[in-house]
Amino acid sequence: MKRTLLISLLISLASTSVNAQAQIKGDHSHSHHEHKAVIISNNQPVPSIDLVVHEDSMKGWNLEIKLDNFEFAPEMASQENEPNKGHAHLYINGKKITRIYGKWYYLGDLPQGRNELKVELTTNSHQGLMYQGSLIGDTEFINVKPK
């Protein structure tokens, strides 16, 4: 009985370790990243993001990025990480398009149909920020009608 309990405990610990390593590396179904993720602990301020899409009066869309507990730091891109500082990555329909260094971004043409826009917060060294097993980001959808 003790031996069975010990084996079950070891298997459970090994499984937990593998899952934790996969999350740290960003190897999960919600990740677009090639870099490891930085996990935000419960004892530090947790960044949040709200992506708001405004249709431009002439053409395209203006993306507004509302942030809490995070500061854009373009001057520190590709340098050593500082807590809750960095930039964002913009994905359109699952494909990384660009880095975002400020709270507004103009987006021109999009393909006809339903388009998924996702913005994820990253560190200076391009690591996604993760809290409670999820990357910190926001997603919106834009339906582009035929012209």
N, C-alpha and C positions, 0 to 999 in steps of 0.2 A: 504494500500500500504506500509506504513512504517513498519507495523507489519510483512508482508510477507518478506520484505527486511531484517529485523532484524533476522527472523527465518532462512533465507537462509544464512546470514552471520554467525550465530551461528553454523549451520550445517557444513559450510565450515571450520570454525576454529576447530571444533571438529575432522573433518576428517583429517586436516593437523596435528593436535596434535597426533592422533593415528598413522599416517604414520611416523612422526618424531620419535615417541617412538619405532616403529618397527625397523627403521633404526639404532637407537642408540643401541638397543638390538641385532642387527645383524639378526633379523627375516625377511629375505627376500630371494628370490629364489636363489641368487648367493652366499649365505653364507654356509659355512661348520662349522661354529663356534658355540660353546656352550657358549661362553663368550660374553659380550657386546663389541661393537666396540667403538673405539676412533675416533671422527670426527676431521679431520684436517681442520682448518679454513683458510679462504683466506688470513689472515694476518700473516701466518707463512709459512716457506719453506715446499713445498709439496714433500714428498718422491716419488721416482719412482723406478721401477725395470724392468730389461730386462733379461729374462731367455734365455740363449743360450745353446743349447745341442750340445756337441761334441761326436761323436762316438769314443770310446776308441779303440786303435789299437789292444789290446788283446781281450777284452770282455767288454760288457756293454757300459755305457755312462758316460761322465763327464759333470756335470751341472755347468755352469758358471753363477753366479748371479751378474749382473752389477747394481750398486745402485747410486742414486743421493739423497742427502738430507736425508740419513739414515745411521746409524752406527750399525754394529753388536756389541752387548754387552753381550756375554755369561756369564760373571761374574756377571751380574745383573739379570739373569733369575729368575722369580718368585718373584722379588722384586718390589718396587715402581717404577712407570713409570717415565721416563725422556723423554722429547720431542725428537722424531725422533731417538730413540735408542731402540734396542730390538733384535728380531730374526725373522726367517721365519718359516712357516709351509709348508711342502711338501705334496701334495695330488697326488695320482696316481689313475686315473679313479674314482675320487670322494671320495676316502678313504684317511684319514690322515695317513701318513706313519711315519713321524718323524719331529723333529725340526731341523732347519739348523742354525748353528752359524757362518758360514763363507761364503766366496765368491765362494768356490768350494765344490762340493759334488759328490762322485762317486756313481753311480747307476748300480747295477748288472743286474740280469735277470728281464725281463718283459714278460708278457704273449704274445703269438702270436696274431697278429692283431694290430689294432689301439689303442694306449694308450695315454691318456690325462695326461700330467704333469702340475701341477699348483703349483706355489710358491706364498704365500701371506705373506706380512709383518705384524708383530705383535709387540705389546709392551712387555715390561719386564713381565707384568702380563698376557700375552697371549691374549690380546684383539686385534682384527683385526684393522688395520688402514683404515679409510674410508675418501674419498674425493669426494665431489659432488655426494653423494649417492652410490658410488661404493667402494668396498674393493680394496685396493692397492695390486696388484699382476700381474702376467704374466702367460700365458698358452702356452705351446708348445705341439705338437703331435709327437709321434714316431710310425712308422709302423714297427712291428717286423715280419719278414718273417719266414716261416717254415724252420727248419734246415735240 
